[in-house]
Amino acid sequence: MQTFEISLDELGVSQLYLNQRKLEAVREKYMAEDFVGFDPLPVYDFGDGRKVLTDGHSRAFVAQQKGQKTITVYWDNDPNTTGKLPQRMYKMCLEWCEQAGVRTLADLQSRVLQAPNYEFFWLERCRRGYNLITTRNKAALDKARELAPDMTLYGTERALNTFYFEDEKGKLYKHYDGELRQERGDNF
């Protein structure tokens, strides 16, 4: 594995939120007397020339908060990143980040969530998104998009009986049983 240094300011991100509990654990490790640095973090170029983190967002975020200017990375060649389905998933995550204006570690500063909210707003979103990109019923998805044409369809349940949307302000909605309802109020 060849490694190289990159400015933390130049790193792209592939997730919308950080988990507060995980950040605290990383900070604890960072502050330990025997801390010698993080293992290199994986990056990938998804086609626009940017080096985007595919893992290690919390470690990179804490390193930046602690005043580090650079971090050691390597090119992510893992099939869980480079495979056809993972590529589709990462590209969808990057679209979500772009829509929310999240491109760098600094953009994650106001997007740190307590564990239950992180599980809902990020992990559950990814599960719903995965269902969306693995659905083979294009007609059902086209029909779903018509349910809320001014919003982005970001996910579904496997049974295609519930669809999830996001408006331009980042508010999440659920379409189920013929009704479109806002989910869980504000995002944080």
N, C-alpha and C positions, 0 to 999 in steps of 0.2 A: 504494500500500500504506500503510494507516494503521497507525502503530505506537503502542504504549503501554508504560508501565513496569509491572512486576509484581514483587512480593516473591518472591524465590527460594524462600522457605519455603512459599508458596502454590501453587507450580507442581506439577501432577500429572505423573507419568511413565508412559510406555507401553512400557517395556522392563524386563526383569528383571536385566540385567547390563550392565556397562561393560567395554570393552576396554582393558587396561592400556597397550598400545602406543599406542592412540589418545589416551588421557589424557596420556601423556608428550609426545606431539606438541603437544597443545593447551597443556599447561603451558609448553613451550618458547616457543610463540608468545606466550603471556600474559606471560612474563618478558622478552620482547624490548624493547629500549629504545624502539622506534618503535611499540609497541602502543597503539592508540587505542580498543580495544574490539571486541567481537564484533559481527558483523552481527546484526540482529534475528532472533530464533528463532521458528519457527512453533508456534502453539498451536491447540487445537480443543476445543470443548465437545461431548463425546460423549453429552450428555443429562442430566448430573447437576449442571450449573452450574459444574463445575471447569474451569479452563484447564489442559489437558494438553499437554505437549510432544509434537509429532509428529516432531521431529528436533532435533538439537543437545543431546542429553543430556550428552555429554562436555563441551561448552563451558559449559553451565549448571552442571554439577557442579564444574568447575575454578573458575569464577567464585565459587561459594559457598565453596569451600575457601580461596580467596584473600581472603575477607572481604567480597565484594560483597554488598549486601543486596537489590538489585533488578537486573533485566535488562530489556532492551527486547525486546518480542515483537510479533507481528502475527497476525491471524486467518488460519489456513491454509485457503485456498479451492482448493487444488490438487486436480484430479480424482483424483490418486493418494492423496488422503486422503478426499475427499468422495464418491467413487464407491461404488456398492453393495458390490462385493467388498472394496475397501480398508476400508470401514466395518466389515464383518464381521471382517476380519483385525485391525484395531485393537481392536475390542471383545473379541475373543478374547484379545489380548495384555493388555488391561486386566483381564480375568477372571483370567488367570495371575498378574498383579501383585497383585490383591486376595487371591487364595488364598495367596500367599507373603508377604503383609503389606508389600508394596512400593507405597507411595503417593506418596512425596516423594523429592527428591534425596538427602536425608539417609539414607533407607532403602537407597540404593545403596552406601553406604560399605563395607559388608562383602560386596559383590557385584561386586568388580572382579576380572576373570579375565585370565590370560595369553591371548594371541591364540589358541592352539589350543583351549583350553577355551572361550573366548568363541565361537569358530566352532561348536563342538559344542553347547554348552548354550544358546546364543541363536540363531545363524543357522540351525543344523540344526533346532532346535525350530520356528522360524518356517516353514521349508520343510515340515516334517511337518504343522504346523498348517494351512498353506495347502492341502496335499493333502486334509486332513480336510474343510475347509469347501467345497472345490470338488468333492468326490465327490457324485455323483448317486445312488449306490446306497445308499439309506436302510436297506434290509433288511440289507445287509452291516455297516453301522455299528451298527445295533441289536444284531445278533448279536455284534459285537466288544465292545460295552459289557457283554454278559453274560459275557465271558471273564474280566473282573476287576471285578465289580460294586462293590467297595469303593474303587476307584480312579477317577481322572479320565482319560478317553480324551482325549489331547491331540494325537494325530497318527496318520498312516498313510503307507504308501507308496502311490504311484499305483495299483499293481496290486492293492491291498487284500490283500496276502499277509503284511503285517507291520503290527502296531498298536502304538502307544506309549502308555504309561500313566504317571501320576504318583500316588504315594500321598500321604497327608495330611502326611507329613514332608518332602515335596519330592523323594523318591527316584524315579528314573526306571526304568521297566521296558519291556521289549520282548517282545511276544508274536509268536513266529514258529515255524512248524513244530510247532504244538501245545503249545509250552512258553512259560511266562512266566518271564523271567529279568531280574534287575536289570542295568541298563546302567552300566558304567564306575564302579561304586562310588559314593562320595560325590560330591555335585554340584560341589564345588570341591576 
